[in-house]
Amino acid sequence: MTRMRFRRLPVAEEGRLLGIVSIGDMVRAMVDGRQAEVRGLHNCIAGGPVA
């Protein structure tokens, strides 16, 4: 998206628009995933619950 300078992408199924995804949505999802992974690894190392 960045390289091609797209800021938003339509999400469609069978020609019907379902929604629009922004580059901010994508970045937020990636950050949230990494934070969850870090928490899980930290809990594993510290002996806490893995969630």
PDB file with SEQRES, HELIX, SHEET and CRYST1 records, atoms N, CA, C and O in Angstrom:
SEQRES   1 A   51  MET THR ARG MET ARG PHE ARG ARG LEU PRO VAL ALA GLU          
SEQRES   2 A   51  GLU GLY ARG LEU LEU GLY ILE VAL SER ILE GLY ASP MET          
SEQRES   3 A   51  VAL ARG ALA MET VAL ASP GLY ARG GLN ALA GLU VAL ARG          
SEQRES   4 A   51  GLY LEU HIS ASN CYS ILE ALA GLY GLY PRO VAL ALA              
HELIX    1 AA1 ILE A   23  ALA A   46  1                                  24    
SHEET    1 AA1 2 ARG A   8  GLU A  13  0                                        
SHEET    2 AA1 2 ARG A  16  SER A  22 -1                                        
CRYST1    1.000    1.000    1.000  90.00  90.00  90.00 P 1           1          
ATOM      1  N   MET A   1       0.823  -1.188   0.000  1.00  0.00           N  
ATOM      2  CA  MET A   1       0.000   0.000   0.000  1.00  0.00           C  
ATOM      3  C   MET A   1       0.869   1.255   0.000  1.00  0.00           C  
ATOM      4  O   MET A   1       0.582   2.216  -0.715  1.00  0.00           O  
ATOM      5  N   THR A   2       1.912   1.243   0.790  1.00  0.00           N  
ATOM      6  CA  THR A   2       2.778   2.430   0.864  1.00  0.00           C  
ATOM      7  C   THR A   2       3.526   2.635  -0.446  1.00  0.00           C  
ATOM      8  O   THR A   2       3.585   3.746  -0.972  1.00  0.00           O  
ATOM      9  N   ARG A   3       4.092   1.562  -0.961  1.00  0.00           N  
ATOM     10  CA  ARG A   3       4.884   1.674  -2.184  1.00  0.00           C  
ATOM     11  C   ARG A   3       4.041   2.177  -3.353  1.00  0.00           C  
ATOM     12  O   ARG A   3       4.507   2.976  -4.165  1.00  0.00           O  
ATOM     13  N   MET A   4       2.810   1.708  -3.431  1.00  0.00           N  
ATOM     14  CA  MET A   4       1.932   2.111  -4.522  1.00  0.00           C  
ATOM     15  C   MET A   4       1.114   3.362  -4.190  1.00  0.00           C  
ATOM     16  O   MET A   4       0.324   3.834  -5.008  1.00  0.00           O  
ATOM     17  N   ARG A   5       1.315   3.893  -2.976  1.00  0.00           N  
ATOM     18  CA  ARG A   5       0.644   5.116  -2.504  1.00  0.00           C  
ATOM     19  C   ARG A   5      -0.872   4.990  -2.426  1.00  0.00           C  
ATOM     20  O   ARG A   5      -1.608   5.935  -2.709  1.00  0.00           O  
ATOM     21  N   PHE A   6      -1.323   3.792  -2.033  1.00  0.00           N  
ATOM     22  CA  PHE A   6      -2.739   3.588  -1.756  1.00  0.00           C  
ATOM     23  C   PHE A   6      -2.957   3.855  -0.276  1.00  0.00           C  
ATOM     24  O   PHE A   6      -2.171   3.392   0.551  1.00  0.00           O  
ATOM     25  N   ARG A   7      -3.977   4.571   0.072  1.00  0.00           N  
ATOM     26  CA  ARG A   7      -4.299   4.835   1.472  1.00  0.00           C  
ATOM     27  C   ARG A   7      -5.477   3.996   1.942  1.00  0.00           C  
ATOM     28  O   ARG A   7      -5.602   3.697   3.129  1.00  0.00           O  
ATOM     29  N   ARG A   8      -6.340   3.619   1.003  1.00  0.00           N  
ATOM     30  CA  ARG A   8      -7.520   2.836   1.341  1.00  0.00           C  
ATOM     31  C   ARG A   8      -7.752   1.784   0.259  1.00  0.00           C  
ATOM     32  O   ARG A   8      -7.490   2.012  -0.922  1.00  0.00           O  
ATOM     33  N   LEU A   9      -8.246   0.639   0.689  1.00  0.00           N  
ATOM     34  CA  LEU A   9      -8.571  -0.428  -0.256  1.00  0.00           C  
ATOM     35  C   LEU A   9      -9.996  -0.901  -0.007  1.00  0.00           C  
ATOM     36  O   LEU A   9     -10.387  -1.136   1.137  1.00  0.00           O  
ATOM     37  N   PRO A  10     -10.766  -1.039  -1.069  1.00  0.00           N  
ATOM     38  CA  PRO A  10     -12.108  -1.588  -0.885  1.00  0.00           C  
ATOM     39  C   PRO A  10     -12.031  -3.093  -0.634  1.00  0.00           C  
ATOM     40  O   PRO A  10     -11.169  -3.784  -1.178  1.00  0.00           O  
ATOM     41  N   VAL A  11     -12.931  -3.578   0.185  1.00  0.00           N  
ATOM     42  CA  VAL A  11     -13.058  -5.009   0.451  1.00  0.00           C  
ATOM     43  C   VAL A  11     -14.391  -5.441  -0.145  1.00  0.00           C  
ATOM     44  O   VAL A  11     -15.449  -4.956   0.257  1.00  0.00           O  
ATOM     45  N   ALA A  12     -14.331  -6.348  -1.097  1.00  0.00           N  
ATOM     46  CA  ALA A  12     -15.542  -6.758  -1.801  1.00  0.00           C  
ATOM     47  C   ALA A  12     -15.623  -8.276  -1.877  1.00  0.00           C  
ATOM     48  O   ALA A  12     -14.614  -8.980  -1.848  1.00  0.00           O  
ATOM     49  N   GLU A  13     -16.853  -8.751  -1.975  1.00  0.00           N  
ATOM     50  CA  GLU A  13     -17.102 -10.172  -2.183  1.00  0.00           C  
ATOM     51  C   GLU A  13     -18.236 -10.292  -3.188  1.00  0.00           C  
ATOM     52  O   GLU A  13     -19.317  -9.735  -3.001  1.00  0.00           O  
ATOM     53  N   GLU A  14     -17.968 -11.026  -4.249  1.00  0.00           N  
ATOM     54  CA  GLU A  14     -18.942 -11.213  -5.323  1.00  0.00           C  
ATOM     55  C   GLU A  14     -19.482  -9.877  -5.838  1.00  0.00           C  
ATOM     56  O   GLU A  14     -20.675  -9.737  -6.106  1.00  0.00           O  
ATOM     57  N   GLY A  15     -18.591  -8.911  -5.969  1.00  0.00           N  
ATOM     58  CA  GLY A  15     -18.963  -7.614  -6.521  1.00  0.00           C  
ATOM     59  C   GLY A  15     -19.674  -6.682  -5.554  1.00  0.00           C  
ATOM     60  O   GLY A  15     -20.056  -5.574  -5.930  1.00  0.00           O  
ATOM     61  N   ARG A  16     -19.856  -7.116  -4.320  1.00  0.00           N  
ATOM     62  CA  ARG A  16     -20.557  -6.304  -3.321  1.00  0.00           C  
ATOM     63  C   ARG A  16     -19.548  -5.716  -2.339  1.00  0.00           C  
ATOM     64  O   ARG A  16     -18.738  -6.445  -1.767  1.00  0.00           O  
ATOM     65  N   LEU A  17     -19.596  -4.403  -2.143  1.00  0.00           N  
ATOM     66  CA  LEU A  17     -18.677  -3.727  -1.229  1.00  0.00           C  
ATOM     67  C   LEU A  17     -19.012  -4.099   0.209  1.00  0.00           C  
ATOM     68  O   LEU A  17     -20.141  -3.915   0.666  1.00  0.00           O  
ATOM     69  N   LEU A  18     -18.009  -4.627   0.918  1.00  0.00           N  
ATOM     70  CA  LEU A  18     -18.196  -5.007   2.320  1.00  0.00           C  
ATOM     71  C   LEU A  18     -17.645  -3.952   3.262  1.00  0.00           C  
ATOM     72  O   LEU A  18     -18.122  -3.806   4.388  1.00  0.00           O  
ATOM     73  N   GLY A  19     -16.644  -3.218   2.804  1.00  0.00           N  
ATOM     74  CA  GLY A  19     -16.035  -2.196   3.646  1.00  0.00           C  
ATOM     75  C   GLY A  19     -14.792  -1.634   3.000  1.00  0.00           C  
ATOM     76  O   GLY A  19     -14.462  -1.948   1.857  1.00  0.00           O  
ATOM     77  N   ILE A  20     -14.109  -0.793   3.760  1.00  0.00           N  
ATOM     78  CA  ILE A  20     -12.877  -0.167   3.287  1.00  0.00           C  
ATOM     79  C   ILE A  20     -11.829  -0.308   4.386  1.00  0.00           C  
ATOM     80  O   ILE A  20     -12.105  -0.048   5.557  1.00  0.00           O  
ATOM     81  N   VAL A  21     -10.634  -0.720   4.001  1.00  0.00           N  
ATOM     82  CA  VAL A  21      -9.524  -0.875   4.931  1.00  0.00           C  
ATOM     83  C   VAL A  21      -8.516   0.220   4.645  1.00  0.00           C  
ATOM     84  O   VAL A  21      -8.114   0.422   3.499  1.00  0.00           O  
ATOM     85  N   SER A  22      -8.104   0.932   5.699  1.00  0.00           N  
ATOM     86  CA  SER A  22      -7.107   1.987   5.530  1.00  0.00           C  
ATOM     87  C   SER A  22      -5.730   1.471   5.924  1.00  0.00           C  
ATOM     88  O   SER A  22      -5.604   0.427   6.564  1.00  0.00           O  
ATOM     89  N   ILE A  23      -4.716   2.205   5.540  1.00  0.00           N  
ATOM     90  CA  ILE A  23      -3.354   1.825   5.918  1.00  0.00           C  
ATOM     91  C   ILE A  23      -3.201   1.901   7.437  1.00  0.00           C  
ATOM     92  O   ILE A  23      -2.441   1.131   8.022  1.00  0.00           O  
ATOM     93  N   GLY A  24      -3.923   2.829   8.078  1.00  0.00           N  
ATOM     94  CA  GLY A  24      -3.907   2.913   9.542  1.00  0.00           C  
ATOM     95  C   GLY A  24      -4.488   1.665  10.189  1.00  0.00           C  
ATOM     96  O   GLY A  24      -3.990   1.207  11.217  1.00  0.00           O  
ATOM     97  N   ASP A  25      -5.540   1.114   9.591  1.00  0.00           N  
ATOM     98  CA  ASP A  25      -6.132  -0.134  10.087  1.00  0.00           C  
ATOM     99  C   ASP A  25      -5.114  -1.267  10.023  1.00  0.00           C  
ATOM    100  O   ASP A  25      -4.996  -2.067  10.951  1.00  0.00           O  
ATOM    101  N   MET A  26      -4.389  -1.319   8.924  1.00  0.00           N  
ATOM    102  CA  MET A  26      -3.394  -2.377   8.735  1.00  0.00           C  
ATOM    103  C   MET A  26      -2.262  -2.257   9.759  1.00  0.00           C  
ATOM    104  O   MET A  26      -1.853  -3.250  10.361  1.00  0.00           O  
ATOM    105  N   VAL A  27      -1.765  -1.046   9.948  1.00  0.00           N  
ATOM    106  CA  VAL A  27      -0.671  -0.816  10.904  1.00  0.00           C  
ATOM    107  C   VAL A  27      -1.140  -1.150  12.313  1.00  0.00           C  
ATOM    108  O   VAL A  27      -0.415  -1.799  13.067  1.00  0.00           O  
ATOM    109  N   ARG A  28      -2.339  -0.717  12.676  1.00  0.00           N  
ATOM    110  CA  ARG A  28      -2.876  -0.984  14.011  1.00  0.00           C  
ATOM    111  C   ARG A  28      -2.993  -2.483  14.258  1.00  0.00           C  
ATOM    112  O   ARG A  28      -2.655  -2.955  15.344  1.00  0.00           O  
ATOM    113  N   ALA A  29      -3.461  -3.233  13.279  1.00  0.00           N  
ATOM    114  CA  ALA A  29      -3.592  -4.682  13.419  1.00  0.00           C  
ATOM    115  C   ALA A  29      -2.226  -5.345  13.599  1.00  0.00           C  
ATOM    116  O   ALA A  29      -2.083  -6.275  14.392  1.00  0.00           O  
ATOM    117  N   MET A  30      -1.234  -4.865  12.867  1.00  0.00           N  
ATOM    118  CA  MET A  30       0.112  -5.426  12.994  1.00  0.00           C  
ATOM    119  C   MET A  30       0.696  -5.132  14.375  1.00  0.00           C  
ATOM    120  O   MET A  30       1.294  -6.012  14.994  1.00  0.00           O  
ATOM    121  N   VAL A  31       0.526  -3.912  14.856  1.00  0.00           N  
ATOM    122  CA  VAL A  31       1.048  -3.532  16.177  1.00  0.00           C  
ATOM    123  C   VAL A  31       0.346  -4.341  17.266  1.00  0.00           C  
ATOM    124  O   VAL A  31       1.003  -4.852  18.173  1.00  0.00           O  
ATOM    125  N   ASP A  32      -0.974  -4.464  17.188  1.00  0.00           N  
ATOM    126  CA  ASP A  32      -1.720  -5.241  18.182  1.00  0.00           C  
ATOM    127  C   ASP A  32      -1.245  -6.687  18.215  1.00  0.00           C  
ATOM    128  O   ASP A  32      -1.107  -7.273  19.288  1.00  0.00           O  
ATOM    129  N   GLY A  33      -0.998  -7.258  17.053  1.00  0.00           N  
ATOM    130  CA  GLY A  33      -0.512  -8.634  16.984  1.00  0.00           C  
ATOM    131  C   GLY A  33       0.855  -8.793  17.614  1.00  0.00           C  
ATOM    132  O   GLY A  33       1.108  -9.765  18.326  1.00  0.00           O  
ATOM    133  N   ARG A  34       1.727  -7.855  17.357  1.00  0.00           N  
ATOM    134  CA  ARG A  34       3.078  -7.920  17.938  1.00  0.00           C  
ATOM    135  C   ARG A  34       3.036  -7.742  19.452  1.00  0.00           C  
ATOM    136  O   ARG A  34       3.771  -8.410  20.180  1.00  0.00           O  
ATOM    137  N   GLN A  35       2.167  -6.833  19.929  1.00  0.00           N  
ATOM    138  CA  GLN A  35       2.053  -6.620  21.366  1.00  0.00           C  
ATOM    139  C   GLN A  35       1.544  -7.881  22.059  1.00  0.00           C  
ATOM    140  O   GLN A  35       2.027  -8.236  23.135  1.00  0.00           O  
ATOM    141  N   ALA A  36       0.580  -8.552  21.456  1.00  0.00           N  
ATOM    142  CA  ALA A  36       0.064  -9.801  22.021  1.00  0.00           C  
ATOM    143  C   ALA A  36       1.165 -10.867  22.048  1.00  0.00           C  
ATOM    144  O   ALA A  36       1.280 -11.621  23.014  1.00  0.00           O  
ATOM    145  N   GLU A  37       1.956 -10.922  21.004  1.00  0.00           N  
ATOM    146  CA  GLU A  37       3.052 -11.889  20.950  1.00  0.00           C  
ATOM    147  C   GLU A  37       4.082 -11.606  22.033  1.00  0.00           C  
ATOM    148  O   GLU A  37       4.558 -12.530  22.692  1.00  0.00           O  
ATOM    149  N   VAL A  38       4.428 -10.346  22.222  1.00  0.00           N  
ATOM    150  CA  VAL A  38       5.398  -9.957  23.251  1.00  0.00           C  
ATOM    151  C   VAL A  38       4.861 -10.303  24.639  1.00  0.00           C  
ATOM    152  O   VAL A  38       5.597 -10.822  25.478  1.00  0.00           O  
ATOM    153  N   ARG A  39       3.567 -10.015  24.886  1.00  0.00           N  
ATOM    154  CA  ARG A  39       2.975 -10.343  26.192  1.00  0.00           C  
ATOM    155  C   ARG A  39       3.028 -11.848  26.448  1.00  0.00           C  
ATOM    156  O   ARG A  39       3.363 -12.287  27.548  1.00  0.00           O  
ATOM    157  N   GLY A  40       2.694 -12.635  25.420  1.00  0.00           N  
ATOM    158  CA  GLY A  40       2.736 -14.081  25.569  1.00  0.00           C  
ATOM    159  C   GLY A  40       4.134 -14.592  25.860  1.00  0.00           C  
ATOM    160  O   GLY A  40       4.311 -15.456  26.718  1.00  0.00           O  
ATOM    161  N   LEU A  41       5.128 -14.071  25.159  1.00  0.00           N  
ATOM    162  CA  LEU A  41       6.510 -14.486  25.402  1.00  0.00           C  
ATOM    163  C   LEU A  41       6.981 -14.050  26.784  1.00  0.00           C  
ATOM    164  O   LEU A  41       7.661 -14.800  27.484  1.00  0.00           O  
ATOM    165  N   HIS A  42       6.617 -12.846  27.166  1.00  0.00           N  
ATOM    166  CA  HIS A  42       7.007 -12.335  28.489  1.00  0.00           C  
ATOM    167  C   HIS A  42       6.395 -13.208  29.581  1.00  0.00           C  
ATOM    168  O   HIS A  42       7.075 -13.574  30.540  1.00  0.00           O  
ATOM    169  N   ASN A  43       5.110 -13.542  29.436  1.00  0.00           N  
ATOM    170  CA  ASN A  43       4.461 -14.398  30.432  1.00  0.00           C  
ATOM    171  C   ASN A  43       5.068 -15.782  30.459  1.00  0.00           C  
ATOM    172  O   ASN A  43       5.193 -16.381  31.528  1.00  0.00           O  
ATOM    173  N   CYS A  44       5.446 -16.297  29.314  1.00  0.00           N  
ATOM    174  CA  CYS A  44       6.077 -17.619  29.245  1.00  0.00           C  
ATOM    175  C   CYS A  44       7.403 -17.619  29.991  1.00  0.00           C  
ATOM    176  O   CYS A  44       7.706 -18.542  30.748  1.00  0.00           O  
ATOM    177  N   ILE A  45       8.186 -16.574  29.767  1.00  0.00           N  
ATOM    178  CA  ILE A  45       9.493 -16.459  30.423  1.00  0.00           C  
ATOM    179  C   ILE A  45       9.323 -16.226  31.906  1.00  0.00           C  
ATOM    180  O   ILE A  45      10.059 -16.800  32.709  1.00  0.00           O  
ATOM    181  N   ALA A  46       8.354 -15.382  32.294  1.00  0.00           N  
ATOM    182  CA  ALA A  46       8.153 -15.031  33.697  1.00  0.00           C  
ATOM    183  C   ALA A  46       7.372 -16.108  34.452  1.00  0.00           C  
ATOM    184  O   ALA A  46       7.257 -16.035  35.676  1.00  0.00           O  
ATOM    185  N   GLY A  47       6.836 -17.100  33.747  1.00  0.00           N  
ATOM    186  CA  GLY A  47       6.093 -18.177  34.387  1.00  0.00           C  
ATOM    187  C   GLY A  47       4.647 -17.847  34.663  1.00  0.00           C  
ATOM    188  O   GLY A  47       3.987 -18.541  35.436  1.00  0.00           O  
ATOM    189  N   GLY A  48       4.151 -16.806  34.048  1.00  0.00           N  
ATOM    190  CA  GLY A  48       2.753 -16.424  34.231  1.00  0.00           C  
ATOM    191  C   GLY A  48       1.848 -17.098  33.224  1.00  0.00           C  
ATOM    192  O   GLY A  48       2.285 -17.956  32.457  1.00  0.00           O  
ATOM    193  N   PRO A  49       0.578 -16.706  33.230  1.00  0.00           N  
ATOM    194  CA  PRO A  49      -0.364 -17.293  32.275  1.00  0.00           C  
ATOM    195  C   PRO A  49      -0.055 -16.869  30.841  1.00  0.00           C  
ATOM    196  O   PRO A  49       0.352 -15.732  30.601  1.00  0.00           O  
ATOM    197  N   VAL A  50      -0.245 -17.763  29.909  1.00  0.00           N  
ATOM    198  CA  VAL A  50      -0.029 -17.460  28.495  1.00  0.00           C  
ATOM    199  C   VAL A  50      -1.383 -17.137  27.897  1.00  0.00           C  
ATOM    200  O   VAL A  50      -2.209 -18.023  27.674  1.00  0.00           O  
ATOM    201  N   ALA A  51      -1.604 -15.826  27.635  1.00  0.00           N  
ATOM    202  CA  ALA A  51      -2.887 -15.413  27.046  1.00  0.00           C  
ATOM    203  C   ALA A  51      -2.714 -14.206  26.189  1.00  0.00           C  
ATOM    204  O   ALA A  51      -3.683 -13.715  25.611  1.00  0.00           O  
TER     205      ALA A  51                                                      
END                                                                             
